[in-house]
Amino acid sequence: MARVFTDLDQYLCLDASELAGSTLQCPICGRAHQVPIGKIRIGEGLIDELPDIAAAILDGKPHKTALIYDRAIEAIIQADVIDPLTSMNLALVGLGESDTLLEPLEELGDEVAGQIDDDIDLIVGAGSGVIADLTKWIATKVNKPFILYGTAPSMNAHTSITATMTRNGVKTSAWLTPANAVLFDVPILAGAPKPMLLAGLGDLVARTICNADWLLGNLLRQTYFCPVPFQLTGMGEPLYLQSAQGIGQGKKQDVHHLGEAILISGISMTMVEGNTSPSSGCEHVFSHFWDLQAEMDDAPRNLHGIQVGVGTLLSHTLWDFMRRLDIDGIDPERLLRQRPSLETLRSENQARFGSKAPLFDEAILSKWIPDEQFMTYIGNVLDNWQAIWEALVPYIGQWKIVQGNLESAGFVFSLDTIRRTRQQALDALIYGSRYRARYTLLDLAWELGILPGAADEILDRSGLG
């Protein structure tokens, strides 16, 4: 039976395991924040408990279990998952290749879903965030219960009811069936390659700015916002930041803090019905745009969380730049005359993005302010500029401190880290607002005429290269 909370202070003190199956009747936004995942566990020796957890989900021992995993870590899966689960009659479903980063392709998910036999009564996805997203996609398609067994705390996908899937080379968010159980075995997490541990830190530090993007959308576009996810993810933030050096070294207790925070970060999106805004703002737009460059320009692929970490530095730089704006010289009438028309933007999209242009056109149109409303809209922004920033500042973290913590773990903030050129970084700044329908500071920077002209200066100030 779901546990219902009305006391916010009590709710914020719950750990990931205690949040499983809970509901908060939110005293701030008035909504019911539900976590429809039956069991969430982080600890040691959880693989030995998995058969009993499976039996509890099915009300009996599974007849046949499909195990979905990434071939890039096949040796780890064999030793740490397959061998301990010989009693579960496993049907092995290996995805990807041993020497490449697995992509969460919708086509791949559909293909595997078509191969799941009727006699499979349970699916286990064992791996990092990409395997979690693919497993959610597959299990939803075939309507089977499933367990996610994490092998690396590299991103917050396991406890999220959404998946970031790739369709025609473009990242999209899909609302999917929640896992019946999510298990994080700390010794397995601690043994993950160092880049994956750093990626987990990179994904988490988006919290230091992304909720400001979420609130900005609420203030300027009247979209939904609730501060509770930000408060919830903030409870463990000091622990994983102070433990960053040990996380980089794979120390179990420190990685436990990282794993707990990763689980709660995913929960922060699940509790608002899959809205990813509590953990995703400009920095994720940058990351997804760099993924698009891998698709369109054959740029190298990187771990998601590594890109998000670098993108978070760039996002903070943009926010600092906008916060220091002298708005006295901004003339709404001049902005209206100078802003590109929809037709111009569509032409640019077609020229730059080809067959993917309609996705960019759709995002632009969803946020477009008609000419007859534009001057009033900008006037309101300028008139309320100080009040807007007073509301936003509590959601902007002290980045220099955070950056220092991550650097102590071995995280290097540079374009070389994500193997992108200066021009590719500039393109993410300039065109990122066209990539997603979600309103972020990138959109406001365009509306106020700051972009594209200031892109070079913003990138210079970031120090990324």
N, C-alpha and C positions, 0 to 999 in steps of 0.2 A: 504494500500500500504506500502511495506517495506521501511523504512527510511535507506538511504545509507549514511555512514560516510566515509570520507577520512582523517579527522583531528584526529589523535590519541589522542591528549590531550583532545579534546572535547569528544571523545568516552569514555575515561577512567573516566570521571566525571559523566557518566550516572548511575542512580540507577537501581535496578532490573526491576522496572516497565517500565522505559524508554528504557531498552535494549530489551524488548519484540518486536519481529518483525523487529529487526534492522539487518543491514549488515555493517560490516567494511571492506572496501577495504584496506587490511593491508599494510601499507607502509614498514613493516619490512620483512615479509615472502612472500608477494605478493599474498597471497590467500584471498578469500572472506570469512570472518568469519560471518556466518549467525546464527541468533537465531530465529528458525521457530516456536516459541510459540507465539500465537496471543496476549495473555494478561497475564501479571504477576502483581499480586497485593499483597501488604502487608499493613495491616491497621486494623481497627475495624469495626464490623458489616457487614463483607463481605458475610456472609451466607444469609443475606437479599437481596444482589445483585445477588446471584447466579442464580435465575430464569431468570432474565433479561439477564445475560451473556449467559446462555444456549440458550435463544431465539435468541440472536444475532448470536450465532454459527450456529444454525439450520435455521436461517431466519424464525423463527416461534416457537411457544410454543412446547416443547417436548411432544410427545404422551405418552411415557413411559420411565422412567429413571431407570437404574440399579444402585443401590448404593452398592458399595463394601467397606467392612469395616472389622476390626479385632474384633472378639468376646471378646477379652481381654479388650476392652474399650467400650463395648456395651452400658453401662449406659451413658457414655459421648456422644457417637454417637446419642443415642436416644434424649437426651436433647438438644444438640447443633447443630445437623444436621437433624435428621429425623423429629422432631417436627416442626422446622421452614420451612421445605420443603414439607409440606403435600399437597400443591397445585401441586406438580410435578409428582404425580402418581408413587411413588417409588416402584420398585421391589427390596426387600432387599436381599443382598448376603453376609451373614456373613461367615468369614473364620476363621479357627483355633479354639482354645479352650480358655476358660476364664483364665486358669492358666499356659499357656505355651507361649514361644516366637514363634511368627509366622515365618516360614521359607519361602523364595521366591522360592518354588519348581516349576520347569517347569511342572512337572506332575500335580500339583495343578492348575497352570494356564491353562493348556490344558483342565483339567476337567471342570473348571468354564466356559471357553470359549465355550465349547460344550453345556453348559446350558443356554447361552444367547439367548433368544427368538428373532425371526425375528422382532417382533414388538417393540423391544427396539431400540430407536433412539439416545440415549445418555447414556454414562456411567460416573458416578461420583465415584472417589476413595477417600474416606475420612479416613485419618490415617497418620501414620508416613512413613518412607522411604520404608519399606517392602511392605506396601499396595500400595505405589506409583509404585514400580517396578512391582508388580503383576498386577496392573491395566493397566500399559503400555503394558505388555505382552498380557493380555486378549484383550484389545482394538485393538491392532495390529492384533491379530489372527482373530478377527471378523470384522475388518475394520469399527469400529464405532468411532465417535468423543468422546472426553472425557475431563473431568475437574478433576484436582487434588486439593483437599481441605486438606491442611496440618493440623494435630492436634498436632504435636510435631516437633520441629526443631532439630531432632536427627541425621540426615544425609542429604547429598546433592542430594538425588535422584529425587526430584520433578521436577526440571528444567533440568535434564539430559535427553538426548535422548537415553541413554543406560540404561540397567538394569543389576544388578548383580544377576543372577539367579543360582540356585543350580540344577545341573544335575548329577545324580548318586553320590551324596555326594560331588561334586566338584563345586566350584564357577566359573562361566563363565560370560563374558560380552556379552550382546546381544544388537544389534543396533535396536531400535524400533521407532514406530511413536511418534512424539512429542505431548505433551498435547496441546489441544486447549487453555486451560487457567490453570493457577496455582494461587491458592489463599491461603494466609497465614493470618489468623485472629489472631492478637496479643494476645488478652485475652485468646483465646483457647491455643495458644502456651505457654503462661506464666503459665497456669494451668497444664501443663504436669508434670509428676513425675520428681523429681530432677535428677535421673539417666539419663533420656532422654535429659535433658538440658545439663548435663555434657557430654553426648555422642555427642551432636552437637558441643561442643567446641573441643572434642577429634578428631572428623572428620576434623574440620577446621584446626587444627594446623599441619596437614600433610603438609600444604603449606610451612612450615618452612624448609622442606627438600626434598619434592617429586619432585620439579622442577629441583633440582640438579641431581636426577636420570634420569629425562627426557633428560636433556642436556648431561649427560654422554653418553647416548645411541647415541645421535647425534654426539658427538665428536669421539667416538670409533667405532660406527657401522653405521654412516651416516644415521640414521633415522631422520624423520622430527622433528623439534623443532621450536617453536615460543615463544618469551618472553611475548607477549601481555597478554595471560591468567594470567600469574604470576603478571603482572603489574595491571591487572584489579582486581584480588582478593586481592591485597595488599592495595587497596584504603580504604577498611573498616576494615582492620586488627587491627589498633590501637583502634578503637572504641569497638570491641567486646572483645579484650584483657583487655582494661581498665575497661570494664563493667563486667568482669568475676565474681566478687563477687556478684554483683546484679543479674546476670544471675542465679547463683546458688541459689539465694533467690527467683527467679521467679518474679522479678520486671519488670513491663511491658516495660518501656522504654529501659531497658537493654536487655530484650529478643527481642525487636524490632531490635536492632543492630545485635543480633545473627541470627534472621530470615532473615534479609537482606543479611548477609554474606553467609548464607547457600544457599539462592537462587542464588547469584552470583557465588558461588563455583560450583553449578550445571551447570550454564551457561558457565563457563570456559571450561567445557568438551564439551558441545553442540556446542560451537562456532568453535571447531576444529573437527567437524564431528563425535562427539562421542568418540574421543580419550580421555581416562580417565587420561592420564599422568599428566595434569595440577593439579590434585588433588589426585594422587595415585602413590606411589613409593614403596620402601622397606616396609614402615610401613603397607601398605595395603596387601602386600605379607604375612607379619607376621599374620595379622588379618585373612586373608583367610585360612592360614595354620592352625591357631587355630580353625577355623570353621571345617576344615577337621578332626581335632582330635576329635571334638564332634561327627562327623559322624563315624569315624573308631574306636575310643577308648572309646566312650561313655563319653567323657569329658563334663563338663557343658557348656551350651551355654550362650553367653554374648551379650550385645548390641554391634553392629558393631562399633560405634564411641568410646565406652570405650576401645575396643581392639585396635583401631587405635591410640588413645591417648597414650596408653602404648607402642604400637609398634613404635610410633614416637620417644619416648625417646630411645628405643633400636636402632632405625635407626640412630639417632644423635650420639649415642655412637660408632656405627660402622663407621660412616663417620669420626669422630674425630680420631679413631684408625688408619684408612687408611691414613688420612692426615698427621699423625706423622710417617709414615713408613720411615725406612732407606732403600731406594731402592738400595743403592750401593751394597748390598749383594745379590741382586736378579739376578740369572743367568738363562736366557731364556732356555739354553740347558738343565740345570738340571730340570727346570719346565717341559719341554717336556718329559723328561725321567720319571718323577714321576707322571704326571697327569694320572688319571684313563682313561682307554679306554672307548669307547662307549659301548662295550660289558660288561665291568665291571659295568658301571653305570646302564645299563639295568637290569643286574642281581640283583643289589642292589635295584632298583625300584621294581622289581618283589617280592623280599623277604620282602620289607617293606610295599609296597602299594597294593600288590595283584592285584585284578581286575582293580584297578585304575592306574596301572603301565603304560599302553600305553599313558595316558595323560601326565605323567611325561616324558616319552621317547620322545614324540612329542615336548615338550617344550625344552628339552636338545638339540635335533637335530636342532631345529630352530636357536639356538645360537652357535652351535658348529663350532670352527675354525679347519679346517683340519690340520693334523700334518705338512704337507709340508708348511703351511702358518703360523703356530703358532709362531715360533721363530721370524719371521719378525714382526708379529703383536705385540708381547710382547716387542720387541726391540723398536718399534715406541711408545708404551705406556711409556716406561721408558725414552726414549729420550725427550719426550714432557711432562714429569711429571709436571714440574713447570708451564708450559703454561696451561695445563689441569686444575690445581687447581686454577690458576688465573681466569679462565673462570667460574669455579664452585662456588667460594666463594660468589659472590653476590646473589646466590640462596640458601644460607645456613643461616637460621635465628639464632638469639641469644637465644639459647634454655633455658638457665638458667632463663632468664627474662620471657619467655613464660611459663615455668614450674611453676614459682612462681605465675603468674597470674591464672593459672588453679587450683593450690593448694588453692588459696584464695577463689575459688568457691566451694571447697570441693572435687576436683579430687585427688584421691590417686594413685600415680604411684608405683605399685608393682605387682608382679605375683599373689598375693592373690586377687587383684582387679579383675583379669580376670580368677581366679580359675584354674591356670595352674601350674604344677610342674616345677622345674628347668630343668628337662630333656625335657619336652615338649617345653620350651622356647628355649633350645639348638637345638632341632630338627628343629624348625622354622628357626633358624639362618643357620643351616647346609644344610637343604634340601629345604629351601624356593626358592632358585634360580631355582629349577627344577619344580616349581609349575606353573609358568607363562612364556610365551614366551617373555614377555617384558624384555629388558636388564636393570639391575639395578646394584648398587654397590655390591650386593651379588655375581653377576657373576664375576665382576673384582676381588673380594676377592678370589674366587676359582681359577681364572686364574693366579693370582700372588702367589698362594700357601699359602695364609693366612688362608683360611678355608680348612678343618675343624679344624685345630690345635689350632687356636686362639679363638675359640667360647667361651670356658670357661672364658678366660680373658676378652673378650668383655662383656659378661653377668655380670661378676663381676664389671666391671667399670660402668655399667649402674646403679647399685644400686637397681635393681628390686627385687633381692632376689635369 
